[in-house]
Amino acid sequence: MSIVIKLILVAFAAVFPKFKMGYGVLLIILMSFVSLLCFFSAYADYTFGEPTWIVRNEILFGIASSIIGWGLGLSLMRQARRHEAMMEANLDEYERKKDSKKH
């Protein structure tokens, strides 16, 4: 079932640049929430006296998830803009060819 959902997401992202743009924003938001959860758990563990290596690893995981989310999200949004520009260019070229065949 998980593979089917992934295939559907990839198919929508390949066909619709607006979907890819929204997926990038959603990825940034979700990874920011994961990062927030990691920071909150690090704070809670620090408050309750857990070992420092646990707190350090939670903070590092929070920072890494935030960086990964922003990196992937921004790259998806940039890719969506380029895809949309290519589609517009191809549409303009198609219309020019269509007009030239009329005359």
Secondary structure, 3 states (H helix, E strand, C coil): CHHHHHHHHHHHHHHCHHHHHHHHHHHHHHHHHHHHHHHHHHHHHHHCCCCHHHHHHHHHHHHHHHHHHHHHHHHHHHHHHHHHHHHHHHHHHHHHHHHHHHC
